[in-house]
Amino acid sequence: MASSTYMNEKLFPKPRPANPVSLEKWLRRTDRAETGREPFFRGRDDKYKVFQDAVTSLNDGFIGGGTMIFQGAPGSGKTALMQECMEAVRQHSTPNEPWVAVNIKPENLESAAEVVVLLIEAINQEGERLSKILSGSSARKLESIMEIGRKVYHDLSERGFGIAGISVGRKSRNDQEAIVFSQRLFQNAAGLLKNFHIVAFVDEAQNTPVGNSTKGVMSCLHDPPDKIPLLAAFFGLSDTESRLSECGISRPADQRVVNLELLDYEESCDVIRSVFNAYEFTGSREEREIWVNRMAKLSQGWPQHINRIAVAASHVIVEHGGKIKSEWLDQALHNAQGRKEDYYRMILRRCSGQSWIYKQLALATDHNDGLLNIDQIFNIAQHAKTKCGEPVKDFPTDALHAGVLMESRDRPGNYYIPIPSLGDFLRKLPDNPPPDTGLT
């Protein structure tokens, strides 16, 4: 059923954003949507095109595997972009060209059996949806295919079931055993899997466990056996590519490793403008654009900031009867700035080290085009202590995961602060290093 047909490059268009929530719910928003799909998610067209090109190639039969990696600091819009891509796959699925988007958690990647079960469950769900719009021989053909999946699912549920001499659930002794077992397991389900185009999505991929079993699963996601039409898309924090390399994904195509950074000015304006339009805030066109431009500049193009700033502006507008006027702009900007600084304080709470060490990092980025190499970071980090006075373990990773640093894609091994105003906030911290560090 998954025969490839030539289609043009406009396959998998970006889905429309999710419908806006009620104004009452929007005013209570503090971070991202609970479902991951953002009602006002805009921009990232060039990043989305990386995904679009890959799935279009899979549709055309040019590739039967591969890996996409989208990485960025907390608040860069990773989950929203992932949900957008998943929705595009769902919308593309038809009885003649069935597609399925499968959500896989990082911890599932330790077990080939768990991953295959997740693929089967997602295919069964999509198969049931498609069966409702099929009849006659097409319905019978789909039913026979789904029966293959039910048998594999049953086998994997049986205690003691094994493949290639290895029992399901047992840890592999080495990489090669893990790869052989995973490949055999995928091959065992190929009669079902080959009839659907599959895109596996993994969020928080920086948490993927490192081990033999994971490497076996990764080998099948990156290069599926038996020409199973499958792609894997990983979304995670800034060190996701390096973590996946430890897990067996070596040398992914450079064009498919994407750093999520700032949105451009027009994209930022478009988000703010779409909020004002959705909730029918009134005001002259000139005054609306003044608000849009000032809010976009304050956001600096950081997706999480755009969200918080739009909510702050909406609160002020609602307090004044839903009207946008220039005399209330300063109040809105003040509230929005407060929300930004609340977010930066939250970042500091995520960090293991004391706040003065991050101030020193920010001060050091004033030189060398805003970049720090790993030696410079370690030179500062050698003095880093936790809030309990213990040395900070793996300081660079801790700073990456908190969102203080991000590795440069153009200059590997060099790091920068991903949000410009976060650097400004850190530099103004009152905390100074202890005298014995020699950093004063």
C-alpha positions in Angstrom: 0.0 0.0 0.0 3.0 2.3 0.5 3.8 2.6 -3.2 5.8 5.7 -4.0 4.4 8.2 -6.5 6.1 11.3 -7.9 4.8 14.4 -6.2 6.0 17.9 -6.3 8.0 19.8 -3.7 4.8 21.2 -2.2 3.9 18.0 -0.4 3.6 18.3 3.4 2.7 22.0 3.6 3.0 23.6 7.0 -0.3 22.9 8.9 -2.3 25.9 10.0 -1.6 26.8 13.7 -3.8 25.2 16.3 -7.0 27.1 16.9 -6.6 29.9 19.5 -7.7 29.1 23.0 -10.3 31.4 24.6 -9.0 34.8 25.7 -9.6 33.8 29.4 -7.3 30.7 29.0 -4.7 32.7 27.0 -4.3 35.2 29.8 -3.4 32.4 32.1 -0.7 31.1 29.9 2.8 31.2 31.4 4.7 28.9 29.0 4.0 26.6 26.1 0.7 24.9 25.3 -0.1 21.7 27.2 -0.4 19.8 24.0 2.7 21.2 22.4 0.8 22.7 19.4 0.9 26.5 19.6 -2.0 28.6 18.5 0.3 31.4 17.3 3.4 29.4 16.3 4.9 31.2 13.3 8.2 31.3 11.5 10.8 28.5 11.3 10.0 28.1 7.6 13.6 27.3 6.7 13.8 24.7 9.5 10.5 23.2 8.6 11.7 22.8 5.0 14.4 20.4 6.3 11.7 18.1 7.5 9.5 18.7 4.4 12.4 17.8 2.0 13.1 14.6 4.0 9.6 13.3 4.1 9.0 14.2 0.5 12.0 12.2 -0.5 10.7 9.3 1.6 7.3 9.6 -0.2 9.1 9.5 -3.6 11.0 6.4 -2.7 14.4 8.0 -2.8 15.3 7.2 0.8 14.4 4.5 3.2 15.9 5.8 6.4 17.9 8.7 7.8 17.9 11.0 10.7 16.9 14.6 11.4 18.1 16.4 14.5 16.5 19.7 15.7 18.3 21.1 18.7 18.1 24.3 20.7 18.0 25.8 24.2 14.9 25.6 26.4 12.3 27.9 25.0 13.4 27.8 21.3 10.2 26.2 20.1 11.4 22.6 19.7 8.2 20.9 20.9 6.0 23.2 18.9 7.9 22.5 15.7 7.8 18.8 16.4 4.0 18.9 16.8 3.7 20.9 13.6 5.7 18.2 11.8 3.6 15.4 13.3 0.4 17.1 12.2 1.7 17.5 8.7 2.3 13.7 8.6 -1.2 13.0 9.9 -2.8 15.3 7.4 -1.0 13.6 4.5 -2.1 10.1 5.3 -4.7 8.6 2.9 -5.9 5.0 2.1 -3.6 5.0 -1.0 -0.6 6.6 0.7 -0.9 5.7 4.4 1.5 7.6 6.8 1.9 7.4 10.5 3.6 9.7 13.0 4.9 7.8 16.0 5.8 9.5 19.3 8.7 7.7 21.0 10.1 8.6 24.4 13.9 8.5 24.9 13.7 5.7 27.4 11.8 3.6 24.9 14.9 3.6 22.7 16.7 1.1 25.0 14.3 -1.6 23.8 13.7 -2.7 20.2 10.6 -4.5 21.3 9.1 -1.4 22.9 9.8 0.6 19.8 8.3 -2.0 17.5 5.2 -2.2 19.7 4.9 1.6 19.6 5.1 1.5 15.8 2.5 -1.3 15.6 0.1 0.6 18.0 0.4 3.8 16.0 -0.2 1.8 12.7 -3.2 0.0 14.2 -4.7 3.3 15.2 -4.2 4.8 11.8 -5.4 1.6 10.1 -8.6 1.7 12.1 -9.2 5.3 11.0 -8.5 4.5 7.3 -10.7 1.3 7.4 -13.8 3.5 8.1 -13.4 5.2 4.7 -12.6 2.0 2.8 -14.8 -0.8 1.4 -14.6 -3.9 -0.7 -11.3 -5.4 -1.7 -9.3 -2.4 -0.3 -10.8 -2.9 3.1 -10.0 -6.6 3.0 -6.5 -5.9 2.0 -6.0 -3.5 4.8 -7.5 -6.0 7.3 -5.0 -8.7 6.1 -2.1 -6.3 6.7 -3.4 -5.3 10.1 -3.6 -9.0 11.1 0.2 -9.2 10.6 0.6 -6.5 13.1 -1.7 -8.2 15.6 0.4 -11.4 15.4 3.7 -9.6 15.9 2.1 -7.7 18.8 0.9 -10.9 20.4 4.3 -12.6 20.0 6.1 -9.6 21.6 3.7 -9.9 24.6 4.4 -13.6 25.1 6.9 -14.3 27.9 10.0 -16.0 26.7 9.5 -15.0 23.1 12.9 -14.7 21.4 14.5 -13.7 18.1 18.0 -14.7 16.9 18.5 -16.7 20.1 17.9 -13.6 22.3 14.8 -13.4 24.6 12.8 -10.2 24.4 13.6 -8.0 27.4 17.1 -9.3 28.0 19.9 -6.8 27.8 22.3 -7.3 24.9 25.9 -8.3 25.7 27.5 -6.1 23.1 26.8 -3.7 20.2 26.8 -6.4 17.5 24.3 -8.6 19.4 22.1 -5.6 19.9 22.2 -4.6 16.3 21.4 -8.2 15.1 18.5 -8.6 17.5 17.0 -5.2 16.7 17.3 -5.9 12.9 15.6 -9.3 13.3 12.8 -7.8 15.3 12.2 -5.1 12.8 12.3 -7.7 10.0 9.8 -9.8 11.8 7.4 -6.8 11.7 8.3 -5.7 8.2 5.2 -7.4 6.6 3.2 -4.7 8.4 5.7 -1.8 8.6 6.5 -1.8 4.8 2.9 -0.9 4.1 3.0 2.4 5.9 5.4 5.4 5.6 6.6 5.9 9.2 8.1 9.0 10.8 9.3 8.4 14.3 9.5 11.5 16.5 11.6 11.7 19.7 11.3 14.7 22.0 13.8 15.5 24.8 16.3 13.4 22.8 19.2 14.7 24.8 18.0 12.2 27.5 18.5 9.1 25.2 20.1 6.4 27.2 23.6 5.3 26.1 24.1 1.6 25.9 24.3 -1.5 23.6 20.6 -2.0 23.3 20.1 1.7 22.3 22.7 1.4 19.6 20.8 -1.6 18.2 17.5 0.4 18.0 19.3 3.4 16.6 20.8 1.4 13.8 17.3 0.4 12.7 15.8 3.9 12.9 18.8 5.4 11.0 19.1 2.6 8.4 15.9 0.5 8.5 16.2 -3.2 7.4 14.2 -4.7 4.6 13.7 -1.2 3.0 11.1 -0.3 5.6 10.0 3.3 4.7 11.0 5.0 7.9 12.5 8.3 9.0 13.5 9.4 12.5 13.3 13.0 13.8 14.9 13.9 17.1 14.2 17.1 19.0 16.2 18.1 22.0 18.5 20.5 23.8 21.8 21.8 22.4 23.8 18.7 22.9 21.4 16.3 21.3 23.6 15.6 18.3 26.6 14.6 20.5 24.4 12.4 22.7 23.0 10.6 19.6 26.5 10.1 18.3 27.3 8.2 21.6 24.2 6.2 20.9 25.3 5.0 17.5 24.0 7.8 15.1 27.3 8.6 13.4 27.7 11.3 10.8 24.1 12.4 10.2 23.7 14.4 7.1 24.9 18.0 7.9 21.8 19.5 6.2 19.6 17.6 8.6 21.1 18.8 11.8 19.4 22.1 12.7 20.1 24.6 15.4 17.0 26.4 16.5 17.9 30.0 17.3 16.2 33.4 17.2 13.3 34.1 14.9 13.8 37.1 12.6 12.1 40.4 13.2 9.2 40.0 10.7 8.4 36.5 12.1 8.3 37.9 15.6 6.0 40.7 14.5 3.7 38.2 12.7 3.2 36.3 16.0 2.3 39.4 18.0 0.0 40.6 15.2 -1.8 37.3 15.0 -2.5 37.4 18.8 -4.1 40.9 18.4 -6.1 39.8 15.4 -7.3 36.5 17.0 -8.7 38.3 20.1 -10.1 41.2 18.0 -8.3 43.9 20.0 -9.2 47.3 18.5 -7.2 50.4 17.8 -5.9 52.4 14.9 -3.6 50.6 12.4 -0.8 52.9 13.3 -1.0 52.3 17.0 -1.4 48.6 16.6 1.8 48.5 14.5 3.7 50.6 17.1 2.8 48.0 19.8 3.7 45.1 17.5 7.1 46.5 16.6 8.0 47.4 20.2 6.9 44.0 21.5 8.8 42.2 18.8 12.0 44.1 19.6 11.7 43.3 23.3 11.3 39.6 22.5 14.6 39.6 20.5 13.0 36.8 18.4 13.1 34.2 21.2 10.0 32.1 20.8 9.4 31.7 24.6 9.7 35.4 25.1 7.3 36.2 22.2 4.7 34.1 24.0 5.2 35.7 27.4 5.4 39.2 26.0 2.2 38.7 24.0 0.4 37.5 27.1 1.7 40.5 29.1 0.5 42.9 26.4 -2.9 41.2 26.2 -3.4 41.6 30.0 -2.9 45.4 29.7 -5.1 45.6 26.6 -7.9 43.7 28.3 -7.7 45.9 31.4 -8.4 48.8 29.1 -11.5 47.3 27.4 -9.7 45.5 24.6 -8.3 48.7 23.1 -4.8 49.3 21.9 -3.6 52.8 22.6 -0.1 54.3 22.7 -0.5 55.7 26.2 -0.7 52.2 27.7 2.3 50.8 25.8 4.9 51.7 28.5 2.9 49.7 31.1 2.7 46.7 28.7 6.5 46.9 28.0 7.2 47.1 31.8 5.1 44.0 32.5 6.7 42.1 29.6 10.2 43.0 30.7 9.3 41.6 34.2 8.1 38.4 32.6 11.4 38.1 30.8 13.4 38.6 33.9 11.3 36.0 35.8 12.2 33.6 33.1 15.9 34.3 33.5 15.6 33.8 37.3 14.0 30.5 36.5 17.0 29.6 34.3 19.4 30.4 37.2 17.4 28.1 39.4 17.9 25.3 36.9 21.6 25.8 37.1 23.6 23.7 39.5 26.2 26.4 40.2 26.0 29.6 42.1 24.9 32.6 40.2 28.3 34.4 40.1 29.8 31.8 37.9 27.2 32.5 35.1 27.9 36.2 35.5 31.6 35.4 34.8 30.6 33.4 31.7 28.6 36.4 30.4 31.3 38.8 31.1 33.8 36.6 29.2 31.6 36.5 26.1 32.1 40.3 25.7 35.3 39.3 23.9 35.9 36.9 20.9 32.7 37.7 19.0 30.5 36.5 21.9 32.0 33.0 21.8 33.8 31.0 24.5 35.9 27.9 23.6 35.7 24.8 25.9 39.1 25.7 27.5 37.8 29.1 28.5 34.7 27.6 30.0 36.6 25.0 32.0 38.9 27.8 33.2 35.9 29.5 34.7 34.1 26.3 35.7 37.0 25.0 37.8 35.7 27.4 40.5 32.1 26.4 40.1 30.4 25.1 43.3 26.8 24.0 43.8 24.5 25.9 46.2 25.6 23.3 48.8 29.3 24.0 48.2 30.1 20.9 46.2 31.9 21.0 42.8 29.5 21.1 39.8 29.7 17.9 37.8 29.9 18.3 34.0 29.5 22.1 34.1 29.2 22.6 30.3 26.4 20.1 30.0 24.7 21.6 33.0 24.9 25.1 31.4 23.6 23.8 28.0 20.6 22.1 29.6 19.7 25.1 31.6 19.8 27.3 28.5 22.8 29.5 29.5 25.0 28.3 26.7 24.6 26.8 23.2 27.3 25.3 21.0 27.9 27.2 17.7 27.2 25.1 14.6 29.6 27.2 12.5 32.4 27.0 15.0 32.2 23.6 16.8 33.7 23.6 20.3 32.7 27.3 20.8 29.7 28.3 22.8 27.5 31.4 23.1 24.6 32.7 25.2 21.5 32.0 22.9 19.4 34.9 24.1 21.2 38.3 24.0 19.2 39.8 26.8 20.0 36.8 29.0 23.6 37.8 28.7 22.7 41.4 29.7 20.8 40.1 32.7 23.7 37.9 33.9 26.2 40.7 33.6 24.1 42.9 35.9 23.9 40.3 38.6 25.2 41.7 41.9 27.0 38.5 42.8 30.8 38.5 42.6 33.2 35.6 42.7 34.9 34.7 46.0 38.4 36.3 46.4 40.2 33.0 46.3 39.1 32.2 42.7 41.3 34.9 41.2 38.4 36.0 39.0 37.6 39.3 40.7 
